[in-house]
């Protein structure tokens, strides 16, 4: 949905559209203000029809012309009284110069401008036959007016003059765009024109043809002559699509009459020049819908570019107005916007008629057009128009006319000539003609007594007539003085009234100035507050960014610390576990070592006690006799169980020992050797599994292991070593043997042992058997067990002589 100032239906007539849209612009034109009227829309939406109209129903352009000439018709100046210069200005000429200009124009074989008395072209006669007779109500009657029209087109961003007459030279050949001569009489396109800026900073087209017109028919004939030169082409959307923006400019020059109300005031500063521009824009269209190619495609691109520039200028103006910015408006990007820059800057009213085609194919483009047109309503830029102050008495045109009529009436009453020649005679000539003619004053005879009386009579009549005229003149002077006094009193009263109004206005203006100053101060205060708030917001945003960065760095640091803490906890847990296992092993080892030491001590004491008991319990009178080896082999001496040494490494899995009642089962490992193993020092192990080589099957059934090893000692005696150990199950499911002790059994010959001899009795006693009864002699070699010797987990027998 879009909202506009006025919406016209499909059945609206041209008059209703003109009354609402164009009529206010014409009224402003006559009051000296500028105006601009656009027709905007997609191709085929009716822009040209709205502007030009159709036969029998004229559009906006002929109705504007008709209203202008209906309003200023009786007040138009003669031709060439106003003369436009080449710098977008206007000069005023005296009657003599204007008459010379008219004579030159009449002397030309072909008149440059169409005459109003010529027959109207039937091609457009129906379009300008407007019966409304619309006119402006309040027209300044003391001014004279003159209308100038020009017609240009903007094609491919170039400006061409549609009223320019191309000179035809029959000798020189014509050239076309391909730089080849044209043999037939084709039309040569005119040269493009340049935009310039006048001294009042208004844009105008240099060298543009501007025709002075005196009637609606004459003006529309000029328009129709340029319309035939306008570029149109056949596209898929329109049979006669406008390929250019056409601009029909109506300039109205007006200047006040002099004090007598007869001629134009010869002061250029008093001339007011206003213009009304009627613009028929080319249709905005999509090239893929028009199927344009070649020149048509280039034309469509330039049309869309100029319309896009127009839209951009309106948007920047709206942004500057709404937000108080001062962005530069890109007027120079297109000739269309550059030409009407002054209108957008507030030098006149701008009105736009948006034409919409109800076709479904134009839906999206129509939405774009209406969106842009709705936005243009929000742009309001206006500047006050300063009109020059004339300072002459108003109503002097009709007073002068009334004076002339009264004078002619009086002359008619007196019998004077009332034809047109009298109007051109001076007042003194009219006075002289009213006097009676003088008779012949020649005196040819002395006795002539008729000439002088006749002359005296005529002079007396003239004297009476002069007196009558002087009296009438005195009456007129008196009446005129009274009128002047009345007028002065009225002027004084009006001046007083005006002074009162001016004082009121000045008070109002002073109040408004004070209000403006207050608002400006308030604006400055608010701007200062806004600036402070912006700075504060900037500081807070900077602090916020810094805090966010610090927070992110702290969070990252915390994450790193947490990860380091987790790693440290895992490491410490591992260290604690490892240290715990280490100290548990160390404690077990120390406890086992202490137990072993105590068992060793206990075993040594037991052995000593046993030996001592054996020595003590033997009869002294008997001869000590050494038990034979066979008996020892048959009945082995029961020995105390030697303690197990502390293992180097704890077992993987502690084996549950069987109860003592069940007994221990041994693996008796007797490897084959070169010695006779069935001789001496063979221990007897009950319930043992005897093997020649250690096997996993045998180890799995037992919990003790013994390796028997026999060899010859250095003295030639047989020495048996019993290497004992415990069998443990390993973690992999196998068996491992951990050696705990080594027992050495050695056979010695009694004859080879040396007896102890006392130093006092070097000779040996004769009775050898008596020495065996001596306890000290029998115990000359003491056996001591030492734990923790250098031999490892076994035990070492140290013999020390006493």
C-alpha positions in Angstrom: 0.0 0.0 0.0 1.2 3.5 -0.9 -0.2 6.8 0.0 -0.2 9.9 -2.2 -1.6 13.4 -2.0 -4.2 12.7 -4.6 -5.3 9.5 -6.4 -7.2 9.6 -9.7 -9.3 6.8 -11.0 -9.3 5.3 -14.5 -12.3 7.4 -15.6 -10.8 10.8 -14.6 -11.1 13.6 -17.2 -8.3 15.9 -18.2 -10.0 19.0 -16.7 -10.2 17.4 -13.2 -6.5 16.5 -13.3 -5.6 20.0 -14.6 -7.5 21.7 -11.8 -5.9 19.8 -9.1 -2.3 19.5 -10.4 -1.4 22.1 -13.0 -3.7 25.1 -12.2 -1.8 26.1 -9.0 1.5 26.0 -11.0 0.0 28.4 -13.6 -1.2 30.8 -10.9 2.3 30.8 -9.4 3.8 31.4 -12.8 1.8 34.6 -13.3 2.7 35.7 -9.8 6.4 35.4 -10.7 7.2 31.9 -9.2 8.7 28.9 -11.0 7.1 25.5 -11.4 8.1 22.0 -12.6 5.7 19.3 -13.6 6.8 15.7 -14.2 4.9 12.7 -15.7 6.6 9.6 -14.5 5.8 5.9 -15.0 6.6 2.7 -16.9 6.4 2.5 -20.6 2.9 2.5 -21.9 1.3 3.9 -18.7 0.0 7.1 -20.4 2.5 9.8 -19.6 2.5 11.5 -23.1 -1.3 11.2 -23.2 -1.5 13.0 -19.8 0.8 15.7 -21.0 -0.5 16.3 -24.5 -4.0 14.9 -24.6 -6.0 13.5 -27.5 -8.1 15.1 -30.2 -11.2 16.6 -28.5 -9.7 16.4 -25.0 -6.5 18.4 -24.6 -4.0 17.4 -21.9 -2.1 19.4 -19.3 0.1 21.4 -21.8 -2.6 23.0 -24.0 -4.7 23.7 -20.9 -1.8 25.5 -19.2 -1.2 27.6 -22.3 -4.9 28.4 -22.6 -5.1 29.5 -18.9 -2.0 31.7 -19.3 -3.3 33.6 -22.4 -6.8 33.9 -20.9 -5.3 35.6 -17.9 -2.8 37.9 -19.5 -4.5 38.4 -22.9 -5.5 42.1 -22.5 -2.2 42.9 -20.8 0.2 41.5 -23.3 3.1 43.7 -24.5 3.7 44.2 -28.2 6.2 41.9 -29.9 9.9 42.5 -29.2 9.2 44.8 -26.2 10.8 42.1 -24.2 13.9 40.6 -25.7 15.7 37.5 -24.3 19.4 37.5 -24.2 21.8 34.5 -24.5 22.5 34.4 -20.7 19.1 33.4 -19.4 18.1 37.0 -18.9 15.5 39.4 -20.4 15.8 43.0 -21.6 13.1 45.6 -22.2 13.1 47.8 -25.3 11.5 51.1 -26.0 8.6 51.3 -28.5 10.9 52.6 -31.3 13.3 49.6 -31.0 10.4 47.2 -30.8 8.8 48.8 -33.9 12.1 48.4 -35.8 12.3 44.7 -34.8 8.7 44.2 -36.0 9.4 45.8 -39.3 12.5 43.6 -39.8 10.3 40.5 -39.0 7.6 41.6 -41.4 10.2 42.2 -44.1 11.4 38.6 -44.0 10.0 36.4 -46.8 9.2 33.5 -44.4 8.1 34.6 -40.9 10.0 32.9 -38.2 7.1 32.5 -35.9 3.6 31.5 -36.9 1.1 34.3 -37.1 -2.0 34.2 -34.9 -4.2 35.1 -37.9 -3.1 32.0 -39.9 -5.4 29.1 -40.2 -4.9 26.5 -37.4 -3.5 23.1 -38.4 -6.4 20.6 -38.3 -4.0 18.0 -36.9 -4.0 19.5 -33.5 -7.0 21.9 -33.7 -9.2 19.7 -31.5 -6.6 19.5 -28.8 -6.4 23.2 -28.1 -10.1 23.9 -28.5 -10.7 24.3 -24.8 -14.0 25.8 -23.9 -13.4 26.2 -20.2 -11.9 29.7 -20.4 -10.0 29.1 -17.1 -8.1 32.1 -15.9 -6.3 33.5 -12.9 -8.4 35.8 -10.8 -5.9 38.3 -9.5 -3.6 39.5 -12.2 -1.5 42.6 -11.8 -3.2 45.0 -14.2 -0.3 47.5 -14.1 2.1 45.0 -15.6 2.7 44.0 -19.2 3.4 40.4 -20.0 5.1 38.4 -22.7 5.3 34.6 -23.2 8.3 32.7 -24.6 8.3 29.0 -25.3 11.2 26.6 -26.0 11.2 22.8 -26.5 14.1 20.5 -25.9 14.7 16.8 -25.5 17.3 14.9 -23.5 18.3 11.9 -25.5 21.2 9.5 -24.5 22.2 12.1 -21.9 22.6 14.8 -24.6 20.4 17.9 -25.0 18.9 18.7 -28.4 16.8 21.7 -29.4 13.7 20.5 -31.1 12.8 24.0 -32.5 16.2 24.5 -34.2 16.0 24.9 -38.0 18.8 23.0 -39.6 20.2 25.2 -42.4 19.9 23.6 -45.8 22.8 24.1 -48.2 22.0 22.6 -51.7 25.7 22.8 -52.7 27.3 20.9 -49.8 26.3 17.3 -49.4 24.8 16.2 -46.1 26.6 13.7 -43.9 25.1 10.9 -41.8 26.4 9.2 -38.7 28.6 6.9 -40.8 30.5 9.9 -42.3 29.2 9.2 -45.7 27.3 11.7 -47.8 23.5 11.4 -48.0 22.1 11.8 -51.5 18.5 12.3 -50.6 17.1 15.1 -48.4 17.1 13.3 -45.1 17.0 15.3 -41.9 20.3 16.1 -40.3 20.1 15.7 -36.5 20.9 19.0 -34.7 24.0 19.5 -32.6 23.7 18.9 -28.8 23.5 21.8 -26.5 25.4 22.7 -23.4 24.1 23.4 -19.9 25.4 26.6 -18.2 24.7 28.6 -15.0 23.7 32.2 -15.1 24.6 35.0 -12.7 21.7 34.0 -10.4 23.0 30.4 -10.3 20.1 29.1 -12.4 20.7 26.4 -15.0 19.8 27.0 -18.7 20.5 25.6 -22.1 22.8 27.8 -24.2 21.8 28.6 -27.7 18.3 27.2 -27.3 15.6 28.6 -29.6 13.0 30.6 -27.6 9.9 31.8 -29.5 7.7 34.7 -28.4 4.1 33.7 -28.8 0.9 35.7 -28.4 -1.9 33.0 -28.4 -2.6 29.5 -27.4 -2.8 28.4 -31.0 0.6 29.9 -31.8 2.3 28.3 -28.8 0.8 24.9 -29.4 1.8 25.1 -33.1 5.4 25.7 -32.0 5.1 22.7 -29.6 3.6 20.5 -32.4 6.4 21.4 -34.7 9.0 20.2 -32.2 7.0 17.2 -31.3 7.4 15.8 -34.8 11.2 15.8 -34.3 11.1 14.0 -31.0 12.7 10.6 -31.0 10.2 7.8 -30.7 10.6 4.1 -31.5 8.6 0.9 -31.7 9.3 -1.4 -28.8 7.6 -4.6 -27.6 5.8 -2.6 -24.9 4.7 0.4 -26.9 4.3 1.2 -30.6 5.4 4.8 -30.2 7.6 4.7 -27.1 9.3 7.9 -26.1 13.0 7.4 -26.3 13.9 10.7 -24.7 12.8 13.1 -22.0 11.0 16.1 -23.5 11.0 19.4 -21.7 8.6 22.2 -22.8 9.6 25.4 -21.1 7.1 28.4 -20.8 8.8 31.6 -19.8 6.7 34.6 -18.7 8.3 38.0 -18.6 6.5 40.8 -16.9 7.4 44.4 -16.1 5.4 47.4 -14.7 4.1 50.3 -16.7 5.6 53.8 -16.1 3.9 56.4 -14.0 1.7 57.5 -16.9 0.5 54.0 -17.5 1.4 54.2 -21.2 4.7 52.5 -21.8 6.8 49.8 -20.1 9.1 51.0 -17.4 12.6 51.0 -18.8 14.3 49.4 -15.8 15.8 45.9 -16.1 15.7 45.4 -12.4 11.9 45.7 -12.4 11.5 42.7 -14.9 10.3 39.5 -13.4 11.1 36.3 -15.3 9.3 33.1 -14.2 9.1 29.8 -16.0 7.0 26.6 -16.0 8.7 23.4 -17.2 6.5 20.6 -18.4 8.5 17.4 -18.5 7.4 14.2 -20.2 9.9 11.6 -18.9 10.8 8.5 -21.0 9.4 5.3 -19.7 11.3 3.2 -17.2 11.5 -0.3 -18.5 13.4 -3.5 -18.4 15.4 -4.3 -21.4 14.6 -8.0 -21.3 10.9 -7.2 -21.7 11.3 -4.6 -24.5 13.6 -7.0 -26.4 15.8 -4.0 -27.1 18.9 -4.4 -29.3 21.6 -2.1 -30.6 20.5 1.6 -30.4 17.3 0.7 -28.5 19.4 -1.1 -25.9 21.7 1.9 -25.4 18.7 4.3 -25.3 17.1 2.2 -22.6 20.3 2.1 -20.6 20.6 5.9 -20.7 16.9 6.4 -19.8 17.2 4.1 -16.8 20.5 5.7 -15.7 18.9 9.2 -15.8 15.9 8.0 -13.8 18.1 6.3 -11.3 20.1 9.5 -10.9 16.8 11.4 -10.3 15.8 8.8 -7.7 19.3 9.2 -6.0 19.0 13.0 -5.9 15.5 12.8 -4.3 16.8 10.2 -1.7 19.8 12.4 -0.7 17.5 15.5 -0.4 15.2 13.5 1.8 18.0 12.3 4.0 19.4 15.8 4.3 16.0 17.1 5.3 15.1 14.3 7.8 18.5 13.9 9.5 20.0 17.4 9.1 23.0 16.1 7.2 24.7 18.1 4.4 25.5 15.4 1.8 26.2 16.6 -1.7 23.4 15.8 -4.1 24.7 14.2 -7.3 22.9 16.6 -9.8 25.7 16.4 -12.3 25.4 12.7 -12.9 22.6 13.3 -15.4 21.6 16.2 -17.6 18.0 15.8 -16.5 18.8 16.4 -12.8 21.4 19.0 -13.6 19.0 21.1 -15.7 16.4 21.2 -12.8 18.9 21.5 -10.0 17.4 24.9 -8.9 13.9 23.4 -8.5 15.2 20.7 -6.2 17.0 23.4 -4.2 13.8 25.3 -3.5 13.5 27.7 -6.5 10.0 26.7 -7.3 7.3 24.1 -6.8 7.8 20.5 -8.1 4.8 18.3 -8.9 4.9 14.7 -10.2 2.1 12.8 -11.8 2.7 9.0 -11.5 1.1 7.1 -14.3 0.3 3.4 -13.5 -0.5 0.7 -16.0 -2.8 -2.0 -14.6 -1.2 -4.7 -16.7 0.0 -7.7 -14.6 3.3 -7.7 -16.5 4.1 -4.3 -15.1 3.4 -5.2 -11.5 7.0 -5.1 -10.1 8.0 -2.0 -12.1 4.9 -0.2 -11.1 5.7 -1.0 -7.4 9.1 0.5 -7.9 7.6 3.6 -9.5 5.1 4.1 -6.7 7.7 3.5 -4.0 9.9 6.2 -5.4 7.0 8.6 -5.9 5.8 8.1 -2.4 9.2 8.9 -1.1 9.4 12.2 -3.1 6.4 13.6 -1.2 8.5 13.8 2.0 11.0 16.2 0.3 9.9 19.8 1.0 12.4 22.5 0.1 11.1 26.1 -0.3 12.7 29.5 -0.5 11.1 32.9 -0.3 10.8 34.8 -3.6 11.8 38.4 -3.5 9.8 40.4 -6.0 11.1 43.9 -6.9 9.2 46.8 -5.4 7.9 49.2 -8.1 6.8 52.1 -5.9 4.3 53.4 -8.5 0.6 54.0 -7.9 -1.4 50.9 -8.5 -4.3 51.1 -11.0 -2.6 53.6 -13.3 -3.3 51.6 -16.4 -7.1 52.0 -16.0 -6.9 55.5 -14.8 -5.0 56.5 -17.8 -7.5 54.7 -20.0 -10.3 56.5 -18.2 -8.6 59.8 -18.7 -8.3 59.2 -22.4 -11.9 58.2 -22.7 -13.0 61.3 -20.8 -10.8 63.5 -22.9 -12.1 62.0 -26.2 -15.7 62.4 -24.9 -15.1 66.1 -24.1 -13.5 66.7 -27.5 -16.5 65.0 -29.1 -18.9 67.2 -27.3 -17.0 70.3 -28.5 -17.0 69.1 -32.1 -13.4 68.2 -32.3 -12.1 65.3 -34.3 -12.5 62.0 -32.5 -10.8 59.8 -35.0 -7.6 57.8 -34.3 -5.4 60.7 -35.5 -6.5 62.8 -32.5 -5.3 60.3 -30.1 -1.8 60.6 -31.5 -1.9 64.5 -31.4 -0.5 66.4 -28.4 -2.6 68.3 -25.9 -1.4 71.7 -27.2 -2.4 70.9 -30.7 -5.9 70.0 -29.5 -6.1 73.3 -27.6 -5.1 75.3 -30.7 -7.6 73.4 -32.9 -10.4 74.3 -30.5 -9.8 78.0 -30.9 -11.7 79.8 -33.7 -9.5 80.4 -36.7 -8.0 83.9 -37.2 -9.3 85.9 -40.2 -7.0 87.5 -42.7 -5.1 90.4 -41.2 -3.8 92.0 -44.3 -4.7 95.8 -44.5 -4.6 96.7 -48.2 -6.7 99.9 -47.9 -6.5 102.7 -45.4 -10.2 103.0 -45.4 -10.7 99.3 -44.6 -12.8 99.2 -41.4 -13.9 95.6 -41.5 -10.7 93.7 -41.0 -9.8 95.1 -37.6 -13.2 94.7 -36.1 -13.4 91.1 -37.3 -9.9 90.5 -35.8 -10.9 92.1 -32.6 -14.1 90.0 -32.5 -12.2 86.8 -33.1 -9.6 87.7 -30.5 -12.3 88.6 -28.0 -13.8 85.2 -28.6 -10.5 83.5 -28.2 -10.0 85.5 -25.0 -13.4 84.4 -23.7 -12.6 80.8 -24.6 -9.2 81.0 -22.9 -10.9 82.3 -19.8 -13.4 79.5 -19.9 -10.6 77.0 -20.3 -8.6 78.6 -17.5 -11.6 78.5 -15.3 -12.3 74.9 -16.2 -8.6 74.2 -15.7 -8.7 75.9 -12.3 -11.8 73.8 -11.4 -10.0 70.7 -12.6 -6.9 71.7 -10.7 -9.1 72.2 -7.6 -10.8 68.9 -8.1 -7.5 67.3 -8.7 -6.1 68.8 -5.6 -9.1 67.6 -3.6 -8.6 64.2 -5.2 -4.9 64.3 -4.3 -5.7 65.3 -0.7 -8.2 62.5 -0.5 -5.7 60.2 -2.0 -3.0 61.5 0.4 -5.3 61.0 3.3 -6.1 57.5 2.1 -2.4 56.9 1.5 -1.6 58.2 5.0 -4.3 56.0 6.6 -3.1 53.1 4.6 0.4 53.9 5.6 -0.7 54.0 9.2 -2.5 50.8 8.8 0.5 49.3 7.1 2.8 50.6 9.8 0.5 49.0 12.5 0.6 45.8 10.6 4.4 46.1 10.1 4.8 46.7 13.8 2.7 43.7 14.6 4.7 41.7 12.1 7.9 43.0 13.5 6.8 42.0 17.0 5.8 38.6 15.7 9.2 38.4 13.9 11.0 39.4 17.1 9.1 36.8 19.0 9.9 34.2 16.4 13.5 35.3 16.4 13.6 34.9 20.2 11.9 31.5 19.9 14.5 30.6 17.2 17.3 31.7 19.4 15.9 29.7 22.3 15.5 26.7 20.0 19.0 27.1 18.7 20.4 27.3 22.2 18.4 24.2 23.0 19.6 22.5 19.9 23.2 23.4 20.8 22.7 22.1 24.4 21.1 18.9 23.0 23.9 18.5 20.5 26.5 19.0 23.3 24.6 16.4 25.4 24.5 14.1 22.4 28.2 14.6 21.9 28.9 13.9 25.6 26.7 10.8 25.4 28.4 9.6 22.3 31.8 10.0 23.9 30.6 8.3 27.0 29.1 5.5 24.9 32.4 5.2 23.1 34.3 5.0 26.4 31.9 2.4 27.7 32.1 0.4 24.5 35.9 0.5 24.7 35.8 -0.6 28.4 33.3 -3.3 27.4 35.7 -4.5 24.7 38.6 -4.4 27.1 36.7 -6.3 29.7 35.5 -8.8 27.2 39.1 -9.3 26.1 40.3 -9.6 29.7 37.4 -12.0 30.4 38.4 -14.1 27.5 42.0 -14.1 28.5 41.1 -15.0 32.1 38.8 -17.8 30.9 41.5 -19.1 28.7 44.0 -18.9 31.5 41.5 -20.7 33.8 41.0 -23.4 31.3 44.8 -23.8 30.9 45.1 -23.9 34.7 42.3 -26.4 35.0 43.9 -28.6 32.4 47.3 -28.2 34.1 45.7 -29.0 37.4 44.1 -32.2 36.0 47.4 -33.2 34.5 49.2 -32.5 37.8 46.5 -34.4 39.7 46.9 -37.4 37.4 50.6 -37.2 37.8 50.5 -36.9 41.5 48.0 -39.7 41.7 50.4 -41.8 39.7 53.3 -40.7 41.9 51.3 -41.5 45.1 50.3 -44.9 43.7 53.9 -45.6 42.7 55.3 -44.3 46.0 52.7 -46.3 48.0 53.5 -49.5 46.1 57.3 -48.8 46.6 56.9 -48.3 50.3 54.7 -51.3 50.6 57.3 -53.4 48.9 60.0 -51.8 51.0 58.0 -52.5 54.2 57.4 -56.1 53.1 61.1 -56.5 52.3 62.2 -55.1 55.7 59.7 -57.2 57.6 60.8 -60.3 55.7 64.5 -59.4 56.3 63.8 -58.9 60.0 61.9 -62.2 60.2 64.7 -64.0 58.4 67.3 -62.4 60.7 65.3 -63.5 63.8 64.9 -67.0 62.3 68.6 -67.2 61.6 69.5 -66.2 65.1 66.9 -68.7 66.5 68.3 -71.4 64.2 71.9 -70.7 65.2 70.9 -70.9 68.9 69.0 -74.2 68.3 72.0 -75.6 66.5 74.3 -74.6 69.3 72.0 -75.9 71.9 71.7 -79.2 70.1 75.4 -79.6 69.7 75.9 -78.6 73.4 73.2 -81.1 74.4 74.8 -83.9 72.4 78.2 -83.2 73.9 76.8 -82.9 77.4 74.6 -86.0 77.2 77.5 -88.3 75.9 79.2 -90.4 78.6 82.7 -89.2 79.3 84.3 -92.6 79.9 83.3 -93.9 76.5 85.4 -93.3 73.6 83.8 -90.9 71.2 83.1 -92.6 68.2 82.0 -91.0 65.0 79.0 -92.3 63.4 79.5 -94.0 60.2 78.5 -92.4 57.0 76.2 -95.3 56.2 74.3 -94.8 59.3 74.1 -91.1 58.7 72.8 -91.8 55.3 70.3 -94.2 56.6 69.2 -92.0 59.5 69.7 -88.4 58.6 69.9 -86.0 61.4 66.7 -84.0 61.7 67.7 -80.4 61.0 65.7 -77.3 61.7 64.1 -75.7 58.8 66.3 -72.9 57.5 64.4 -69.7 57.0 63.8 -68.4 53.5 65.9 -65.4 52.5 64.3 -62.1 51.5 63.5 -62.3 47.8 64.9 -59.7 45.5 61.5 -59.0 44.0 58.2 -59.7 45.6 56.3 -62.6 44.0 53.6 -61.7 41.5 51.0 -63.8 43.4 51.6 -65.2 46.8 51.0 -68.9 46.9 48.8 -70.2 49.6 50.9 -72.6 51.6 49.5 -75.9 52.5 49.1 -76.8 56.1 51.9 -78.6 57.9 49.7 -81.6 58.4 49.5 -82.2 54.7 53.3 -82.1 54.3 55.5 -80.5 51.7 56.1 -81.9 48.3 59.5 -81.6 46.8 60.9 -81.7 43.3 64.1 -83.7 43.7 66.3 -82.6 40.7 69.2 -85.0 40.3 70.9 -84.2 37.0 73.1 -86.9 35.5 76.8 -86.4 36.3 80.1 -88.2 35.9 80.2 -89.0 39.6 78.5 -92.0 41.2 75.4 -90.3 42.7 74.4 -93.3 44.7 77.3 -93.2 47.0 77.4 -90.9 50.0 75.7 -87.8 51.2 72.4 -88.5 49.5 69.5 -86.8 51.3 66.2 -88.7 51.6 63.2 -86.6 50.7 59.9 -88.4 51.3 57.0 -87.9 48.8 59.4 -86.3 46.3 59.2 -86.3 42.5 62.6 -87.2 41.3 63.5 -85.8 37.8 66.6 -85.6 35.8 65.6 -82.2 34.2 63.3 -79.6 35.6 59.9 -79.6 33.9 56.9 -77.4 34.2 54.6 -80.3 34.9 56.6 -81.4 37.9 56.9 -77.9 39.2 53.2 -77.3 39.0 52.6 -80.2 41.4 55.1 -79.2 44.1 55.9 -76.2 46.2 59.5 -76.9 47.0 62.5 -77.5 44.8 65.9 -79.0 45.5 68.8 -79.4 43.2 71.4 -82.0 44.1 75.0 -81.3 42.9 78.0 -83.5 43.6 81.6 -82.8 42.7 85.1 -83.5 43.9 86.6 -81.0 46.3 90.1 -79.8 46.1 91.2 -82.4 48.7 89.7 -85.2 46.7 86.7 -85.7 48.9 83.2 -85.9 47.5 81.2 -82.7 48.2 77.4 -82.5 47.8 75.5 -79.2 47.5 71.8 -79.1 48.0 70.3 -76.0 46.4 66.8 -75.4 47.8 64.1 -73.0 46.8 60.3 -72.2 46.7 58.1 -72.7 43.7 55.7 -69.7 42.8 53.1 -69.3 40.2 53.8 -66.4 37.8 51.3 -63.9 36.4 51.5 -65.5 33.0 50.4 -68.9 34.4 53.8 -70.5 34.7 56.1 -71.5 37.6 59.1 -69.7 38.9 61.7 -71.0 41.4 63.2 -68.7 44.0 66.3 -70.1 45.7 66.3 -69.8 49.5 69.3 -71.8 50.8 72.3 -73.9 49.8 73.4 -76.8 52.0 76.9 -78.2 51.6 77.6 -81.7 52.6 81.3 -82.8 52.6 82.9 -86.1 53.5 86.3 -85.9 55.3 88.6 -88.6 56.4 89.4 -88.7 60.2 93.0 -89.6 59.6 93.5 -86.4 57.7 92.5 -84.1 60.5 95.3 -82.7 62.6 95.1 -82.9 66.3 95.6 -80.0 68.5 98.9 -80.1 70.4 99.6 -78.1 73.4 102.8 -76.1 73.3 103.9 -77.5 76.7 103.6 -81.0 75.4 104.8 -81.1 71.9 104.8 -84.8 71.7 101.5 -86.3 70.9 100.0 -88.4 73.6 100.0 -92.0 73.1 96.4 -92.6 73.8 94.6 -91.1 70.9 91.2 -92.1 71.9 91.3 -90.0 75.1 91.4 -86.8 73.0 87.9 -87.6 71.6 86.5 -87.4 74.9 87.6 -83.9 75.3 84.8 -81.5 74.5 87.2 -78.8 73.4 89.0 -81.2 71.1 85.8 -82.4 69.5 84.5 -78.9 69.1 87.7 -77.5 67.7 85.8 -76.3 64.6 82.7 -74.1 65.3 80.1 -73.8 62.6 78.4 -70.3 62.4 75.7 -69.2 60.0 75.7 -65.6 58.8 72.7 -64.1 57.1 73.2 -61.6 54.3 76.6 -62.8 53.2 78.0 -62.0 49.8 76.8 -65.3 48.4 73.3 -64.0 47.8 70.2 -65.5 49.2 71.9 -68.7 50.4 73.9 -69.2 53.6 77.6 -69.5 54.0 79.3 -71.8 56.6 82.3 -70.1 58.2 84.7 -72.3 60.1 86.6 -70.5 62.8 89.2 -72.4 64.9 88.7 -71.9 68.6 
